[in-house]
Amino acid sequence: MQILRIFTHKIGKIYSEPHFFALNKGNNSGKPLLSPCPNCFVLLFSSEEEKEYFYWVTMGLWHSKAFYSELQGSVIPFIRLPYFKRVLVSTVANLSANPAKIASSLSSSLSKLDVLERQFMRNLVLIKEAKQLVLYKYIRK
């Protein structure tokens, strides 16, 4: 595995290498994103597989609130780059004990669950729209 390259994202910068973004301000600090926002870090990788692995590890850390203890600031909490990197690197080091099993779980299972979650959210939006149409039909005669 290569040295982890994490930088503060500069608005308007285009990255040619495989990459993803992670929020660095607010209570959702550490949340991985596929598109940039003004307050985020960018993580750069040499391969798409490595990017996927780190994306899902970061997603797991965010869901388990691992970055929460590293937040600073009283009004708008934020995470500093060295603290974000420390949490991520230490977690990856702990996971490296059984890399084959973890890599297969992260890449296949979690990505399939992510697709199902997006479909479910879309279905919820469609159901809400259908309810509105039915109510509109009977109320607005």
Phi and psi restraints in degrees (value plus and minus 20) as a CYANA .aco file:
   2 GLN   PHI     -98.8   -58.8
   2 GLN   PSI     151.7   191.7
   3 ILE   PHI     -89.8   -49.8
   3 ILE   PSI     114.7   154.7
   4 LEU   PHI     -90.0   -50.0
   4 LEU   PSI     103.9   143.9
   5 ARG   PHI    -127.3   -87.3
   5 ARG   PSI      89.4   129.4
   6 ILE   PHI    -147.4  -107.4
   6 ILE   PSI     110.7   150.7
   7 PHE   PHI    -154.5  -114.5
   7 PHE   PSI     142.7   182.7
   8 THR   PHI     -96.2   -56.2
   8 THR   PSI     109.1   149.1
   9 HIS   PHI     -91.4   -51.4
   9 HIS   PSI     116.1   156.1
  10 LYS   PHI    -124.9   -84.9
  10 LYS   PSI     106.3   146.3
  11 ILE   PHI     -76.9   -36.9
  11 ILE   PSI     112.1   152.1
  12 GLY   PHI      73.8   113.8
  12 GLY   PSI     -32.0     8.0
  13 LYS   PHI     -96.3   -56.3
  13 LYS   PSI     116.2   156.2
  14 ILE   PHI    -127.2   -87.2
  14 ILE   PSI     115.7   155.7
  15 TYR   PHI    -131.6   -91.6
  15 TYR   PSI     111.3   151.3
  16 SER   PHI    -112.1   -72.1
  16 SER   PSI     -42.3    -2.3
  17 GLU   PHI    -103.1   -63.1
  17 GLU   PSI     141.0   181.0
  18 PRO   PHI     -78.3   -38.3
  18 PRO   PSI     115.1   155.1
  19 HIS   PHI    -178.4  -138.4
  19 HIS   PSI     144.1   184.1
  20 PHE   PHI    -168.3  -128.3
  20 PHE   PSI     152.6   192.6
  21 PHE   PHI    -137.5   -97.5
  21 PHE   PSI     137.8   177.8
  22 ALA   PHI    -158.5  -118.5
  22 ALA   PSI     110.9   150.9
  23 LEU   PHI     -80.1   -40.1
  23 LEU   PSI     124.6   164.6
  24 ASN   PHI    -144.4  -104.4
  24 ASN   PSI     -18.5    21.5
  25 LYS   PHI    -151.5  -111.5
  25 LYS   PSI     127.3   167.3
  26 GLY   PHI      75.3   115.3
  26 GLY   PSI     157.8   197.8
  27 ASN   PHI     -91.0   -51.0
  27 ASN   PSI     -34.8     5.2
  28 ASN   PHI    -115.3   -75.3
  28 ASN   PSI       0.7    40.7
  29 SER   PHI     -75.7   -35.7
  29 SER   PSI     115.1   155.1
  30 GLY   PHI      76.9   116.9
  30 GLY   PSI     -30.7     9.3
  31 LYS   PHI     -87.9   -47.9
  31 LYS   PSI     104.8   144.8
  32 PRO   PHI     -95.2   -55.2
  32 PRO   PSI     122.2   162.2
  33 LEU   PHI    -151.5  -111.5
  33 LEU   PSI     129.6   169.6
  34 LEU   PHI    -110.6   -70.6
  34 LEU   PSI     -41.6    -1.6
  35 SER   PHI    -139.1   -99.1
  35 SER   PSI     130.7   170.7
  36 PRO   PHI     -95.9   -55.9
  36 PRO   PSI     139.3   179.3
  37 CYS   PHI    -159.5  -119.5
  37 CYS   PSI     147.2   187.2
  38 PRO   PHI     -80.3   -40.3
  38 PRO   PSI     -52.9   -12.9
  39 ASN   PHI    -132.2   -92.2
  39 ASN   PSI      57.3    97.3
  40 CYS   PHI    -170.6  -130.6
  40 CYS   PSI     142.2   182.2
  41 PHE   PHI    -118.0   -78.0
  41 PHE   PSI     137.3   177.3
  42 VAL   PHI    -137.6   -97.6
  42 VAL   PSI     114.6   154.6
  43 LEU   PHI    -131.8   -91.8
  43 LEU   PSI     102.9   142.9
  44 LEU   PHI    -128.2   -88.2
  44 LEU   PSI     121.6   161.6
  45 PHE   PHI    -155.3  -115.3
  45 PHE   PSI     143.1   183.1
  46 SER   PHI    -109.8   -69.8
  46 SER   PSI     -40.5    -0.5
  47 SER   PHI    -159.0  -119.0
  47 SER   PSI     138.3   178.3
  48 GLU   PHI     -87.6   -47.6
  48 GLU   PSI     -55.1   -15.1
  49 GLU   PHI     -84.4   -44.4
  49 GLU   PSI     -62.7   -22.7
  50 GLU   PHI     -84.3   -44.3
  50 GLU   PSI     -59.5   -19.5
  51 LYS   PHI     -81.4   -41.4
  51 LYS   PSI     -66.8   -26.8
  52 GLU   PHI     -80.0   -40.0
  52 GLU   PSI     -63.9   -23.9
  53 TYR   PHI     -79.1   -39.1
  53 TYR   PSI     -71.6   -31.6
  54 PHE   PHI     -87.6   -47.6
  54 PHE   PSI     -53.2   -13.2
  55 TYR   PHI     -80.1   -40.1
  55 TYR   PSI     -67.9   -27.9
  56 TRP   PHI     -92.8   -52.8
  56 TRP   PSI     -52.0   -12.0
  57 VAL   PHI     -84.9   -44.9
  57 VAL   PSI     -63.8   -23.8
  58 THR   PHI     -83.8   -43.8
  58 THR   PSI     -60.2   -20.2
  59 MET   PHI     -81.3   -41.3
  59 MET   PSI     -62.5   -22.5
  60 GLY   PHI     -84.5   -44.5
  60 GLY   PSI     -60.9   -20.9
  61 LEU   PHI     -84.1   -44.1
  61 LEU   PSI     -60.9   -20.9
  62 TRP   PHI     -86.3   -46.3
  62 TRP   PSI     -65.1   -25.1
  63 HIS   PHI     -82.8   -42.8
  63 HIS   PSI     -54.9   -14.9
  64 SER   PHI    -106.2   -66.2
  64 SER   PSI     -15.0    25.0
  65 LYS   PHI      39.9    79.9
  65 LYS   PSI      15.3    55.3
  66 ALA   PHI     -88.8   -48.8
  66 ALA   PSI     -47.7    -7.7
  67 PHE   PHI    -103.2   -63.2
  67 PHE   PSI     -35.2     4.8
  68 TYR   PHI     -79.7   -39.7
  68 TYR   PSI     -58.4   -18.4
  69 SER   PHI     -91.2   -51.2
  69 SER   PSI     -37.0     3.0
  70 GLU   PHI    -113.9   -73.9
  70 GLU   PSI     -22.9    17.1
  71 LEU   PHI     -88.4   -48.4
  71 LEU   PSI     123.4   163.4
  72 GLN   PHI    -148.3  -108.3
  72 GLN   PSI     143.4   183.4
  73 GLY   PHI      80.2   120.2
  73 GLY   PSI     124.2   164.2
  74 SER   PHI    -117.4   -77.4
  74 SER   PSI     -56.2   -16.2
  75 VAL   PHI    -112.5   -72.5
  75 VAL   PSI     -76.2   -36.2
  76 ILE   PHI    -137.4   -97.4
  76 ILE   PSI      85.5   125.5
  77 PRO   PHI     -87.3   -47.3
  77 PRO   PSI     129.9   169.9
  78 PHE   PHI    -169.7  -129.7
  78 PHE   PSI     141.8   181.8
  79 ILE   PHI    -136.5   -96.5
  79 ILE   PSI     115.7   155.7
  80 ARG   PHI    -100.7   -60.7
  80 ARG   PSI     130.8   170.8
  81 LEU   PHI     -76.3   -36.3
  81 LEU   PSI     -65.8   -25.8
  82 PRO   PHI     -82.4   -42.4
  82 PRO   PSI     -54.9   -14.9
  83 TYR   PHI     -91.5   -51.5
  83 TYR   PSI     -61.6   -21.6
  84 PHE   PHI     -79.5   -39.5
  84 PHE   PSI     -66.7   -26.7
  85 LYS   PHI     -84.6   -44.6
  85 LYS   PSI     -60.6   -20.6
  86 ARG   PHI     -81.7   -41.7
  86 ARG   PSI     -65.3   -25.3
  87 VAL   PHI     -83.0   -43.0
  87 VAL   PSI     -64.9   -24.9
  88 LEU   PHI     -85.8   -45.8
  88 LEU   PSI     -66.2   -26.2
  89 VAL   PHI     -85.6   -45.6
  89 VAL   PSI     -61.4   -21.4
  90 SER   PHI     -87.0   -47.0
  90 SER   PSI     -55.9   -15.9
  91 THR   PHI     -87.5   -47.5
  91 THR   PSI     -63.8   -23.8
  92 VAL   PHI     -83.3   -43.3
  92 VAL   PSI     -57.6   -17.6
  93 ALA   PHI     -83.5   -43.5
  93 ALA   PSI     -59.8   -19.8
  94 ASN   PHI     -87.3   -47.3
  94 ASN   PSI     -55.1   -15.1
  95 LEU   PHI     -97.3   -57.3
  95 LEU   PSI     -36.0     4.0
  96 SER   PHI     -92.1   -52.1
  96 SER   PSI     -23.3    16.7
  97 ALA   PHI     -84.2   -44.2
  97 ALA   PSI     -55.8   -15.8
  98 ASN   PHI    -155.8  -115.8
  98 ASN   PSI      51.5    91.5
  99 PRO   PHI     -87.6   -47.6
  99 PRO   PSI     -55.1   -15.1
 100 ALA   PHI     -85.7   -45.7
 100 ALA   PSI     -66.0   -26.0
 101 LYS   PHI     -85.5   -45.5
 101 LYS   PSI     -63.4   -23.4
 102 ILE   PHI     -89.0   -49.0
 102 ILE   PSI     -61.9   -21.9
 103 ALA   PHI     -81.9   -41.9
 103 ALA   PSI     -62.0   -22.0
 104 SER   PHI     -87.7   -47.7
 104 SER   PSI     -59.4   -19.4
 105 SER   PHI     -84.9   -44.9
 105 SER   PSI     -65.5   -25.5
 106 LEU   PHI     -86.6   -46.6
 106 LEU   PSI     -66.2   -26.2
 107 SER   PHI     -92.4   -52.4
 107 SER   PSI     -62.8   -22.8
 108 SER   PHI    -109.1   -69.1
 108 SER   PSI     -75.2   -35.2
 109 SER   PHI     -84.7   -44.7
 109 SER   PSI     -70.1   -30.1
 110 LEU   PHI     -89.6   -49.6
 110 LEU   PSI     -55.7   -15.7
 111 SER   PHI     -88.5   -48.5
 111 SER   PSI     -56.3   -16.3
 112 LYS   PHI     -85.5   -45.5
 112 LYS   PSI     -61.0   -21.0
 113 LEU   PHI     -86.1   -46.1
 113 LEU   PSI     -55.1   -15.1
 114 ASP   PHI     -84.5   -44.5
 114 ASP   PSI     -61.4   -21.4
 115 VAL   PHI     -83.4   -43.4
 115 VAL   PSI     -64.0   -24.0
 116 LEU   PHI     -82.9   -42.9
 116 LEU   PSI     -59.1   -19.1
 117 GLU   PHI     -83.4   -43.4
 117 GLU   PSI     -63.2   -23.2
 118 ARG   PHI     -83.2   -43.2
 118 ARG   PSI     -60.8   -20.8
 119 GLN   PHI     -83.6   -43.6
 119 GLN   PSI     -61.8   -21.8
 120 PHE   PHI     -82.9   -42.9
 120 PHE   PSI     -63.8   -23.8
 121 MET   PHI     -83.9   -43.9
 121 MET   PSI     -59.5   -19.5
 122 ARG   PHI     -84.4   -44.4
 122 ARG   PSI     -60.9   -20.9
 123 ASN   PHI     -82.9   -42.9
 123 ASN   PSI     -59.1   -19.1
 124 LEU   PHI     -82.7   -42.7
 124 LEU   PSI     -60.2   -20.2
 125 VAL   PHI     -84.0   -44.0
 125 VAL   PSI     -62.8   -22.8
 126 LEU   PHI     -84.8   -44.8
 126 LEU   PSI     -58.9   -18.9
 127 ILE   PHI     -84.2   -44.2
 127 ILE   PSI     -62.2   -22.2
 128 LYS   PHI     -82.0   -42.0
 128 LYS   PSI     -62.9   -22.9
 129 GLU   PHI     -84.4   -44.4
 129 GLU   PSI     -58.8   -18.8
 130 ALA   PHI     -84.6   -44.6
 130 ALA   PSI     -60.9   -20.9
 131 LYS   PHI     -80.6   -40.6
 131 LYS   PSI     -63.9   -23.9
 132 GLN   PHI     -82.8   -42.8
 132 GLN   PSI     -61.2   -21.2
 133 LEU   PHI     -84.2   -44.2
 133 LEU   PSI     -62.6   -22.6
 134 VAL   PHI     -84.0   -44.0
 134 VAL   PSI     -66.7   -26.7
 135 LEU   PHI     -84.4   -44.4
 135 LEU   PSI     -60.1   -20.1
 136 TYR   PHI     -83.1   -43.1
 136 TYR   PSI     -58.2   -18.2
 137 LYS   PHI     -83.0   -43.0
 137 LYS   PSI     -61.5   -21.5
 138 TYR   PHI    -108.2   -68.2
 138 TYR   PSI     -46.9    -6.9
 139 ILE   PHI    -106.3   -66.3
 139 ILE   PSI     -54.2   -14.2
 140 ARG   PHI    -122.1   -82.1
 140 ARG   PSI      41.8    81.8
